[in-house]
């Protein structure tokens, strides 16, 4: 069973970014979090939604003429 909630480190690793950048995204409310006591967790489905919202067509990001 896949985890529903990820630690900040796990979420940052999944996005291949640093923890500091992930905390900045959380601070800007780009990613929702769940707080369990003092622990901060990122819902796994939020990562997929964030990627889908920020995805661009390959033409825009490749820079290569087709």
Protein Blocks (a to p, Z undefined) as FASTA:
>chain_A
ZZfbdcfklmmmmnopafklmmmmmmnomaccddehjbccddfklmmmmmmmmpccfklm
nopaZZ
